[in-house]
Amino acid sequence: MNSETKNQTPPKSQRVLNSTNSIIGDLLKLAGQADIISFAGGLPSPKSFPIKEVEKATQTVLEKEGALALQYSSTVGEKPLIDQIGKYINSKGVPAQADEIQIVSGSQQALDLLGMAYIDKGSLVAVESPSYLGAIQAFDLYEPKYIEIPTDEHGLNPDLIGPEFKNIRFAYVITTFQNPTGLTLSVERRKKLAEKAREYDFWIIDDNPYGELYYDQEPPPSMRLYAPERTISLGTFSKVLAPGFRLGYVVGPKEAIAPLTQLKQAVDLNTSTFTQLITAQIMEDGLMTTHLPAVREIYKTQCEYMLKAMDQYFPKEGVTWTKPDGGMFIWVTLPESINTDELMKEAVARKVAFVPGSAFYTVGKEKYNSMRLSFVTVPPAKIEEGIKTLGELLKEKLGQ
């Protein structure tokens, strides 16, 4: 072989060599297979997409400011969208100024920028146990050392945060309809977390992709209400409008947001001007108010279908699961004798998929006896069929 052509790629960076393939990609592939009942991917329901309203807003934007919409944008984001987001956030009782908002290309980019801005190799970063696997994947690129925030059946437990948190760069949390557990942190625990952050001088990254997906009662406000001087909040339009827009935002003290703007300029210059202006128009038209109740009803109904099926088909002994008040996920805890990494292979052979719990932990990978189920994209009849299949498999494993 010619030595000049033997290398199929340029020499890979250590970052690439240290990284592993994400389970997210595999889950998205499974979700796309027609013969698989997938409770794996955390995709929004296509029934929730406001196609006609997007079409109308797109036409309006092209007619009113087509040249601007098709041009480069500022790195910070388009003013009409920032203004609409600011108005929305302020309506929740959590004040935000325009210079405290950074537009990003989906909240996954925000996680990457936060890692790039605030994590050095070996930096201590706190995450819930379990935590969102996409955040872990993003942070892993910057080689932190993780410390886990202890959790119980009510979510993270700030009473168990001690002096070991004093030197962390930040604590990454999802306080509302958490991914993967579906749990929501109480007002009392939010206040206590704010107290601990001040006591041990650490920052809070409060990721909030699901906060508007409540079923009945609106959840407590963002952590920014309780610790505004040390909280950076992430929001996204992926779950409330459309993930294809790849549009999110970061809110926090302007000094903390500035490094993200600096880095984003080097990464992608700006988020799509076109989708920013369309979203701003949709918000101005009031769609977030008129559209979201229908989305919540879809998710509530889907969740009820799954919980009912689990009550009917899952084993009665040794198996527990969360009962969320919003969001997209149910967390199942099994006896320690069950390894869900192995169980997943058998489930897929029976045409059902879920996410093994080990994917959501940064340390303690021996935590193999849990799984995440997502219910939003599966038709009710398929939910029952898939849960029945899982229930039969679990009963076989547990001898019930």
C-alpha positions as CSV (number, residue, x, y, z in Angstrom):
1,M,0.0,0.0,0.0
2,N,1.3,3.5,-0.8
3,S,2.4,5.1,2.4
4,E,1.0,8.4,1.3
5,T,-2.6,7.0,1.2
6,K,-2.6,4.5,4.1
7,N,-4.2,6.9,6.6
8,Q,-8.0,7.1,6.0
9,T,-8.3,10.1,8.2
10,P,-6.1,12.9,9.6
11,P,-4.6,11.9,13.0
12,K,-7.4,12.0,15.6
13,S,-7.3,14.3,18.6
14,Q,-7.1,12.9,22.1
15,R,-10.6,14.3,22.7
16,V,-12.0,12.0,19.9
17,L,-10.0,9.0,21.1
18,N,-11.2,9.5,24.7
19,S,-14.9,9.9,23.6
20,T,-17.3,7.0,23.2
21,N,-20.3,6.7,20.9
22,S,-23.4,8.0,22.5
23,I,-26.4,5.7,23.2
24,I,-28.6,8.6,21.9
25,G,-27.7,7.9,18.3
26,D,-28.5,4.2,18.7
27,L,-31.8,5.1,20.4
28,L,-32.8,7.4,17.5
29,K,-32.1,4.6,15.1
30,L,-34.3,2.2,17.1
31,A,-37.1,4.8,17.2
32,G,-37.0,4.9,13.4
33,Q,-37.6,1.2,12.9
34,A,-41.2,0.5,12.1
35,D,-41.2,-3.0,13.8
36,I,-39.8,-1.7,17.2
37,I,-42.0,-0.3,19.9
38,S,-39.6,2.2,21.2
39,F,-39.9,3.7,24.7
40,A,-36.3,4.8,24.3
41,G,-35.9,8.1,22.5
42,G,-37.0,11.3,24.2
43,L,-38.6,12.7,21.0
44,P,-41.6,15.1,21.2
45,S,-44.9,13.9,19.8
46,P,-45.3,14.9,16.1
47,K,-48.9,15.5,17.0
48,S,-47.8,18.5,18.9
49,F,-46.1,20.3,15.9
50,P,-48.0,23.4,14.9
51,I,-47.4,22.9,11.1
52,K,-50.0,25.4,9.8
53,E,-49.0,28.1,12.3
54,V,-45.4,27.7,11.4
55,E,-46.3,27.9,7.7
56,K,-48.2,31.2,8.4
57,A,-45.4,32.7,10.5
58,T,-42.9,31.7,7.8
59,Q,-44.9,33.5,5.1
60,T,-45.2,36.6,7.3
61,V,-41.5,36.7,8.0
62,L,-40.5,36.4,4.4
63,E,-43.0,39.1,3.4
64,K,-42.0,41.5,6.1
65,E,-38.3,41.0,6.4
66,G,-37.2,38.3,4.0
67,A,-33.7,39.8,3.3
68,L,-33.0,40.0,7.0
69,A,-34.3,36.5,7.7
70,L,-31.9,35.0,5.1
71,Q,-28.8,37.0,6.3
72,Y,-26.2,36.3,9.0
73,S,-27.4,37.3,12.5
74,S,-25.7,38.6,15.6
75,T,-24.0,35.9,17.7
76,V,-26.1,36.9,20.7
77,G,-29.4,36.4,18.8
78,E,-32.1,38.3,17.0
79,K,-33.6,41.1,19.1
80,P,-37.3,40.2,18.3
81,L,-36.7,36.7,19.7
82,I,-34.8,37.9,22.7
83,D,-37.5,40.3,23.5
84,Q,-40.2,37.7,23.2
85,I,-38.2,35.3,25.4
86,G,-37.7,38.0,28.0
87,K,-41.4,38.8,28.0
88,Y,-42.2,35.1,28.5
89,I,-39.6,34.6,31.3
90,N,-40.8,37.7,33.1
91,S,-44.4,36.5,32.9
92,K,-43.2,33.6,35.1
93,G,-42.1,35.9,37.8
94,V,-38.4,35.4,37.2
95,P,-37.0,38.7,35.9
96,A,-34.6,38.7,33.0
97,Q,-33.0,41.5,31.0
98,A,-32.2,41.4,27.3
99,D,-28.4,41.3,28.0
100,E,-28.9,38.2,30.2
101,I,-30.2,36.1,27.3
102,Q,-28.1,34.2,24.7
103,I,-29.7,32.3,21.8
104,V,-28.2,28.9,21.0
105,S,-28.7,26.2,18.4
106,G,-30.6,23.9,20.7
107,S,-29.9,23.5,24.4
108,Q,-27.4,20.8,23.6
109,Q,-25.2,23.5,22.2
110,A,-25.6,25.4,25.4
111,L,-24.3,22.4,27.3
112,D,-21.3,22.2,25.0
113,L,-20.6,25.9,25.4
114,L,-20.9,25.7,29.2
115,G,-18.4,22.8,29.2
116,M,-16.1,24.7,26.9
117,A,-16.3,27.8,29.1
118,Y,-16.2,26.4,32.6
119,I,-14.6,23.0,32.6
120,D,-10.9,22.3,32.6
121,K,-9.4,18.8,32.6
122,G,-10.0,17.5,36.1
123,S,-12.5,20.1,37.2
124,L,-15.1,19.0,39.7
125,V,-18.6,19.1,38.3
126,A,-21.7,17.9,40.3
127,V,-24.6,16.1,38.6
128,E,-27.7,14.4,39.9
129,S,-27.7,10.7,40.3
130,P,-29.1,9.8,37.8
131,S,-28.6,12.7,35.3
132,Y,-29.4,13.5,31.7
133,L,-27.1,11.4,29.5
134,G,-26.8,14.2,26.8
135,A,-25.3,16.6,29.4
136,I,-22.9,13.9,30.6
137,Q,-21.8,13.3,27.0
138,A,-21.3,17.0,26.4
139,F,-19.3,17.6,29.6
140,D,-17.2,14.4,29.1
141,L,-15.5,16.1,26.1
142,Y,-13.8,18.5,28.6
143,E,-12.7,15.7,31.0
144,P,-14.1,16.7,34.3
145,K,-14.2,14.7,37.5
146,Y,-17.8,14.2,38.6
147,I,-19.3,14.3,42.1
148,E,-22.9,13.0,42.3
149,I,-25.7,14.9,44.1
150,P,-27.5,12.4,46.2
151,T,-31.1,11.8,45.3
152,D,-34.1,10.0,46.8
153,E,-37.7,9.4,45.8
154,H,-38.3,13.2,45.8
155,G,-35.4,14.1,43.6
156,L,-32.0,15.6,44.5
157,N,-31.6,16.0,48.3
158,P,-29.8,19.2,49.1
159,D,-29.6,18.3,52.8
160,L,-26.9,15.8,51.7
161,I,-24.7,18.4,50.0
162,G,-21.6,19.0,52.1
163,P,-18.2,20.6,52.1
164,E,-17.1,18.4,49.2
165,F,-19.1,20.7,46.9
166,K,-16.9,23.7,47.8
167,N,-14.5,23.5,44.9
168,I,-16.9,22.4,42.2
169,R,-17.2,24.4,39.0
170,F,-21.0,24.1,39.0
171,A,-23.9,21.7,39.8
172,Y,-25.9,20.6,36.8
173,V,-29.5,19.9,37.7
174,I,-32.9,19.4,36.0
175,T,-35.3,20.6,38.7
176,T,-38.6,20.2,36.8
177,F,-39.8,16.9,35.3
178,Q,-36.3,15.6,35.4
179,N,-34.7,13.5,32.7
180,P,-34.6,10.5,33.3
181,T,-36.8,10.2,36.5
182,G,-39.7,12.6,35.7
183,L,-39.4,14.0,39.3
184,T,-39.9,17.7,40.2
185,L,-38.0,19.4,43.0
186,S,-40.2,21.0,45.6
187,V,-40.0,24.7,46.5
188,E,-38.5,23.8,49.8
189,R,-35.7,21.8,48.2
190,R,-35.1,24.6,45.6
191,K,-34.6,27.1,48.4
192,K,-32.3,24.7,50.3
193,L,-30.3,24.1,47.1
194,A,-29.9,27.9,46.7
195,E,-28.7,28.1,50.4
196,K,-26.2,25.3,49.8
197,A,-24.9,27.0,46.6
198,R,-24.3,30.2,48.6
199,E,-22.8,28.3,51.6
200,Y,-20.3,26.4,49.5
201,D,-20.0,29.1,46.8
202,F,-20.9,27.1,43.7
203,W,-23.0,27.9,40.6
204,I,-26.2,26.1,39.5
205,I,-26.9,25.1,35.9
206,D,-30.7,24.6,35.8
207,D,-31.7,22.9,32.6
208,N,-35.4,23.3,31.9
209,P,-36.5,21.7,28.7
210,Y,-39.8,20.2,30.1
211,G,-41.1,22.9,32.4
212,E,-44.0,23.8,30.2
213,L,-45.1,20.2,29.8
214,Y,-47.1,20.1,33.1
215,Y,-50.3,18.1,33.1
216,D,-52.4,19.9,35.7
217,Q,-50.6,22.2,38.1
218,E,-47.8,24.6,37.0
219,P,-44.5,23.6,38.6
220,P,-42.4,25.9,40.8
221,P,-40.3,28.7,39.2
222,S,-36.8,28.3,37.9
223,M,-33.9,28.2,40.3
224,R,-33.1,31.7,39.1
225,L,-35.9,32.9,41.4
226,Y,-34.1,31.5,44.4
227,A,-30.4,32.1,43.5
228,P,-30.4,34.6,40.6
229,E,-26.8,35.7,41.2
230,R,-25.4,32.2,40.7
231,T,-27.8,30.4,38.4
232,I,-27.6,29.9,34.6
233,S,-30.9,28.6,33.2
234,L,-31.3,26.7,29.9
235,G,-34.5,26.7,27.8
236,T,-35.4,25.2,24.5
237,F,-38.2,25.3,21.8
238,S,-37.6,21.7,20.9
239,K,-40.3,20.3,23.3
240,V,-42.8,23.1,23.0
241,L,-42.6,24.0,19.3
242,A,-40.4,21.8,17.1
243,P,-37.0,20.1,17.6
244,G,-36.3,20.6,13.9
245,F,-35.8,24.3,14.6
246,R,-32.7,23.5,16.8
247,L,-33.4,26.6,18.9
248,G,-32.7,27.2,22.5
249,Y,-31.6,29.9,24.9
250,V,-29.4,30.5,28.0
251,V,-30.4,33.0,30.8
252,G,-28.1,34.2,33.5
253,P,-26.0,37.1,34.9
254,K,-24.5,38.9,31.8
255,E,-21.0,38.3,33.1
256,A,-21.6,34.5,33.1
257,I,-23.2,34.6,29.7
258,A,-20.5,36.6,28.0
259,P,-18.0,33.7,27.7
260,L,-20.7,31.7,25.9
261,T,-21.2,34.4,23.4
262,Q,-17.4,34.6,22.8
263,L,-17.1,30.9,22.2
264,K,-20.3,30.6,20.1
265,Q,-18.9,33.2,17.7
266,A,-16.0,30.8,17.0
267,V,-18.2,27.7,16.9
268,D,-21.0,28.7,14.5
269,L,-21.1,32.5,14.2
270,N,-24.8,32.6,14.9
271,T,-28.0,30.5,15.2
272,S,-30.2,30.4,12.2
273,T,-31.7,33.9,11.6
274,F,-34.6,32.4,9.7
275,T,-35.8,30.1,12.5
276,Q,-35.2,32.8,15.1
277,L,-37.5,35.2,13.4
278,I,-40.2,32.6,12.7
279,T,-40.2,31.7,16.3
280,A,-40.4,35.3,17.4
281,Q,-43.4,35.7,15.1
282,I,-45.0,32.6,16.5
283,M,-44.6,33.9,20.0
284,E,-45.9,37.4,19.0
285,D,-49.0,35.7,17.6
286,G,-49.6,34.1,21.0
287,L,-49.1,30.5,19.9
288,M,-47.2,29.6,23.1
289,T,-50.4,30.4,25.0
290,T,-52.9,28.9,22.6
291,H,-50.9,25.9,21.5
292,L,-49.3,24.6,24.7
293,P,-52.5,23.4,26.5
294,A,-53.2,21.0,23.6
295,V,-49.6,19.7,23.9
296,R,-49.9,19.2,27.6
297,E,-53.1,17.2,27.1
298,I,-51.4,14.9,24.6
299,Y,-48.5,14.2,27.0
300,K,-50.9,13.8,30.0
301,T,-53.0,11.3,28.1
302,Q,-50.0,9.3,26.9
303,C,-48.5,9.2,30.4
304,E,-51.8,7.9,31.8
305,Y,-51.9,5.1,29.2
306,M,-48.5,3.9,30.2
307,L,-49.0,4.1,33.9
308,K,-52.3,2.2,33.6
309,A,-50.6,-0.5,31.5
310,M,-47.7,-0.8,34.0
311,D,-50.2,-1.2,36.8
312,Q,-51.8,-4.0,34.8
313,Y,-48.8,-5.9,33.4
314,F,-45.7,-5.2,35.5
315,P,-44.7,-7.4,38.4
316,K,-46.3,-6.5,41.7
317,E,-43.2,-7.2,43.9
318,G,-39.8,-5.6,43.7
319,V,-40.6,-3.2,40.9
320,T,-41.3,0.5,41.4
321,W,-41.7,3.5,39.1
322,T,-42.2,7.2,39.2
323,K,-45.5,8.9,38.5
324,P,-44.6,12.2,36.9
325,D,-46.8,15.3,36.9
326,G,-45.4,16.4,33.6
327,G,-42.6,15.9,31.1
328,M,-41.9,12.8,29.0
329,F,-40.4,10.1,31.2
330,I,-41.0,7.3,33.7
331,W,-38.2,5.8,35.7
332,V,-38.4,2.2,36.7
333,T,-36.3,0.6,39.5
334,L,-35.9,-3.1,39.6
335,P,-34.4,-5.6,42.0
336,E,-30.6,-5.6,42.0
337,S,-30.5,-9.0,40.4
338,I,-31.8,-7.5,37.1
339,N,-29.1,-6.0,34.8
340,T,-31.0,-3.7,32.4
341,D,-28.1,-3.6,30.0
342,E,-28.6,-7.3,29.4
343,L,-32.4,-7.0,29.7
344,M,-32.4,-4.4,26.9
345,K,-30.9,-7.0,24.4
346,E,-33.7,-9.5,25.2
347,A,-36.4,-6.8,25.0
348,V,-35.2,-5.7,21.6
349,A,-35.3,-9.3,20.4
350,R,-39.0,-9.1,21.4
351,K,-39.3,-5.8,19.5
352,V,-39.4,-3.4,22.5
353,A,-36.8,-0.8,23.4
354,F,-36.0,1.3,26.5
355,V,-32.9,3.1,27.8
356,P,-30.9,1.1,30.4
357,G,-30.4,3.1,33.6
358,S,-26.6,2.8,33.6
359,A,-26.5,5.4,30.7
360,F,-27.6,8.1,33.2
361,Y,-24.8,7.8,35.8
362,T,-21.3,9.3,35.9
363,V,-20.0,7.1,38.7
364,G,-21.4,4.0,40.2
365,K,-21.9,2.3,36.8
366,E,-22.9,-0.8,38.8
367,K,-26.3,0.8,39.0
368,Y,-27.7,-1.5,36.4
369,N,-31.2,-2.2,37.9
370,S,-33.2,0.7,36.4
371,M,-34.5,1.9,33.1
372,R,-36.1,5.0,31.5
373,L,-39.4,4.7,29.6
374,S,-40.6,7.5,27.3
375,F,-44.3,7.5,26.3
376,V,-44.9,10.5,24.1
377,T,-44.5,9.1,20.6
378,V,-46.0,5.7,21.0
379,P,-49.8,5.1,20.1
380,P,-51.9,3.9,23.0
381,A,-52.4,0.4,21.6
382,K,-48.6,0.1,21.1
383,I,-48.0,1.3,24.6
384,E,-50.1,-1.5,26.0
385,E,-48.5,-4.1,23.7
386,G,-45.0,-2.9,24.6
387,I,-45.6,-2.7,28.3
388,K,-47.2,-6.1,28.3
389,T,-44.1,-7.5,26.6
390,L,-41.8,-5.9,29.1
391,G,-44.0,-7.1,32.0
392,E,-43.8,-10.7,30.7
393,L,-40.1,-10.4,30.4
394,L,-39.7,-9.0,33.9
395,K,-41.9,-11.7,35.4
396,E,-39.8,-14.4,33.7
397,K,-36.7,-12.9,35.2
398,L,-38.2,-12.6,38.7
399,G,-40.0,-15.9,38.6
400,Q,-43.4,-14.3,39.2
